[in-house]
Amino acid sequence: MIRAWARRVEAEHLAWNVATVAPYVPPGARVLDVGSWDCKLGAALRDRGARVTCVDVVDKNRTDVELRLMQGATLPVAGEERFDVVQLLYVLHHAADDLALLREARRVIADDGRVLVAE
C-alpha cells in the first residue's frame, strides 16, 4: 500500500516537474540537468526532443540518459562544450558553495542559453 502510494507521488512529482520545465526547453535544446538523481526528468525531456546530459554526485540513474559524476562544485563539462539549458532544480541547498555552482552553470551555458533554478 505504501509503495503504491510512493510510486504515485513520485509519478505526480515528475509530471509536475516536466510540465513546469518543458516550456523553457525547446526541442533540440542541449540540456545539462545538474542534481538529476534518477535522471527520469532528463529522460522525459529527451522524449520531448531535448538532448540531455545528467550530472550528479552519485549514480542513481534509472534511465539510459548519459550521467556524468561530479565532485565538488566543478561541473564535468570540458573545453568548449556548451548547453542551451542548465537545470539546477532542488540542488543549490545541497551545494557547499552555491555561488560556485552558479558560476559553473554560467561557464557552461551557451551565449543565448538559460539557467533554470528551483529550490
Residue, then its C-alpha position, 0 to 999 in steps of 0.5 A: m500500500i505504501r509503495a503504491w502510494a510512493r510510486r504515485v507521488e513520485a509519478e505526480h512529482l515528475a509530471w509536475n516537474v516536466a510540465t513546469v520545465a518543458p516550456y523553457v526547453p525547446p526541442g533540440a535544446r542541449v540540456l545539462d540537468v545538474g542534481s538529476w538523481d534518477c535522471k527520469l526528468g532528463a529522460a522525459l525531456r529527451d522524449r520531448g526532443a531535448r538532448v540531455t546530459c545528467v550530472d550528479v554526485v552519485d549514480k542513481n540513474r534509472t534511465d539510459v540518459e548519459l550521467r556524468l559524476m561530479q565532485g565538488a562544485t566543478l561541473p564535468v563539462a570540458g573545453e568548449e562544450r556548451f548547453d542551451v539549458v542548465q537545470l539546477l532544480y532542488v540542488l543549490h541547498h545541497a551545494a557547499d558553495d552555491l555561488a560556485l555552482l552558479r558560476e559553473a552553470r554560467r561557464v557552461i551555458a551557451d551565449d543565448g542559453r538559460v539557467l533554470v533554478a528551483e529550490 
